[in-house]
Amino acid sequence: MERFAGHVDRQLAQSGIDLGRPQYFTNLEASLASEERALTGRDDAHFRRLLDQARAAGAEYAGALTSALRGRAPE
């Protein structure tokens, strides 16, 4: 995912879309990966929180890419 995130970051930058932080999606994926490594299989609440974070990340990808296609920064 980090490779895909880097590609998305580069494409958004080339499109002139500023997400407010450099390598936004690359850093987001690194953070999620770190959380995944901490999963033990015994903490269902932590797993659900991580799943919610992954869903939110997916929504951010979709929003940023939709905005890029429309030629403006994400809202």
C-alpha positions in Angstrom: 0.0 0.0 0.0 2.8 2.4 0.7 4.0 2.1 -2.9 0.4 2.9 -4.1 0.2 5.8 -1.6 3.5 7.2 -3.0 2.1 7.1 -6.5 -1.1 8.9 -5.4 1.0 11.5 -3.6 3.1 12.1 -6.7 0.1 12.3 -9.0 -1.8 14.7 -6.8 1.3 16.9 -6.6 1.7 16.9 -10.4 -2.0 17.9 -10.6 -1.3 20.8 -8.3 -3.4 19.4 -5.5 -2.1 20.4 -2.1 -3.2 18.2 0.8 -1.5 20.4 3.4 1.3 18.0 4.2 4.0 16.5 2.0 3.6 12.7 1.3 0.2 12.7 3.0 -1.0 9.3 1.9 2.5 7.7 2.2 2.6 8.8 5.9 -1.0 7.7 6.4 -0.3 4.2 5.1 2.9 4.0 7.2 0.9 4.9 10.3 -1.8 2.2 9.5 0.9 -0.4 8.8 2.5 0.4 12.2 -0.9 -0.1 13.9 -1.4 -3.4 12.0 1.9 -4.7 13.3 0.6 -4.0 16.9 -2.4 -6.3 16.5 -2.3 -9.3 18.7 -5.6 -11.0 17.8 -6.8 -10.6 21.4 -8.1 -7.0 21.3 -11.2 -6.8 19.2 -11.8 -3.2 20.1 -8.4 -2.2 18.7 -9.0 -4.2 15.6 -12.4 -2.4 15.1 -10.7 1.0 15.6 -8.0 0.1 13.0 -10.7 -1.1 10.6 -12.5 2.3 11.0 -9.2 4.1 10.4 -8.6 2.1 7.2 -12.1 2.9 6.0 -11.5 6.6 6.7 -8.2 6.4 4.7 -10.1 4.9 1.8 -12.6 7.7 1.9 -9.7 10.2 1.9 -8.2 8.6 -1.1 -11.5 8.7 -3.0 -12.1 12.3 -2.0 -8.6 13.5 -3.0 -8.7 11.6 -6.3 -12.2 12.9 -7.1 -11.1 16.4 -6.4 -8.0 16.0 -8.5 -10.2 14.8 -11.4 -12.3 18.0 -10.9 -9.1 20.1 -10.8 -9.4 21.5 -7.3 -8.1 20.8 -3.8 -10.2 18.4 -1.6 -12.7 19.9 0.8 
